[in-house]
């Protein structure tokens, strides 16, 4: 398919709330493929549709070392969050900035997959972090908004 440009911090689209996907269309399927192409090209582990300029509730994730476990979540909804982990995060839309965030250690998410079938993902650790990071994008939130205060201070001093 195609590698799309990634929108960067400061672009208003990253602060908007995405709309639900009501049906699987050829355009939605093409977007999903382009999102994977873009994520893999940029060496990312997750990507949300707003990052490629589309305000739809679609995320793609692949945390496997050899990029062999692609996950598509359409209209993801968190049904359970438990525990707490401090995570180090970066983002394709926020280049060269990294910081620590507090995320749930365990999440359960309901969504539709790339075939628009209902699925439930029970995730811990890195996958849980990625899911929550990408869902934040669908709601106009960037990881720099929720970084722990000491990292926000350190990042602000660099600018």
N, C-alpha and C positions, 0 to 999 in steps of 0.2 A: 504494500500500500504506500504510505507516505510518512515522512518525518515532518511534523508540524512545528512551527516556531513556538517556544515556550514564553508565555507572558511573565514579566518580571515585576517584583515588588514596586509599587508606585502606579501600576496599571489598575485603573478603577475596577476592571472586571474581576479582579481577585478579591474584591471586597463585597461582591454581590452574592445573594443567595440563589442557588441553582434551582431550576424547575424539575419536577418529576418527569420521568419518561413513561408515557402511557401505552406505548406499543413498540414492538421491535420492527423497525423499518430498515430498508437497505442503507439509509443514511446513518442510522444508529450503529449498525454492524460495521460500516466503513469507518466511523469515528472510533470504535473500539479497536479495530486493527491499527489505525493510525496512532492511537494512544500507546499501544504496545510498541510499535515501531519507534515512536518518539522516546518512550521511557528507556527502551533498550539502547537506542542510539546515544542517549545522554548518560547511560550507566546508572540509571535510577532504579529504585525498588518499588516505587509507587507513583501514580500520576492521576490527577483528577481532571475532569473535562474542562473546568474553568481555566486551568493552566494552559490549555491550548485554545482558549478563546470561546469555549462553548459552555453556556450556562445550563447544563443538564446534570442530573444526579447520577453520574457514572464515574466509577473509579476502577483502575487496573492496578494490580499488585503482582510482583513476583520476587519473593525474598529468597528463593532457592539459589545456591551458589552457582549453578550452571544455567540459570534462567530456564528451567524446565517445568515450572509449576505456576503457570499463569492463572490468576484469579480475576474474574470480572464481577463487580458488584454494582448492580443497577438499583437505584432507589434504596440504598442501604439504610437500615434502621437498627440502632443499638437497642437490644432488649435486656442486656445485663452487662454491668461493669463491676468488677471486684478488684480489690487489692490496689497496690500503688507501686509504680516503678519510676525511677528517675532515668530518663532517656537522653542520650545525646542525639540531637537532630540537626539535619540540614535539609535543604529543599532546592529543587531545580529552579523554582521561581525566586529564590533568595540566595543567589550565588555568593560563595565565599564567606557566609555567615553560618556559624554553628553555635548551638547552645543547648542547655539542659532544660527539659520540660518534665512535668509530672504527668504521667499517663496511667491508665489502669493496667494492671498486670494481666488481667483476664477479661475478655469481652465476648459476648455472643451477639452476632449480627444476623438479621434476616434481610434478604435481598432477592433480586432476580439475577440469574446468571446470563451468560452471553446468548443463551437460547430462550431467554425470558421465562425460565422455570424458577419456581420458588426454591431457595436454598437457605440453609442456616450454616454459618461459620462460627465455630467455637475456637477462639484464638488466644494464645498466650505469648508473652515476650515480644520479640521483634515483630511478628505478624500483628499482634494486638496494637502495638505502637503504630505501625504503618496504616492499619485500618483507621485508627482514630485521627491520625495526621491527615489522611486523605478526606475523611468525612468532614473535618474542619474546613478544608478547602471548599466543600460544597455549601458551607454556611458562611463563607466570606472571612474565615479566620485563618491567619498564618501562624506558624509556630513561634515567630518572634513576638506575637501578641501574648503568648502564654509562657514564655521562657521564665525560669526562676529569676528573681530580682538581681542576684549577683551577676548573672550572665547578661541581663539587660544593661546593667551599669557598665560592664566591660565592653559590650558591643557599642554602646553609645559613645564611649571614650575613643573608640577607634575611628568613628566617623568625623 
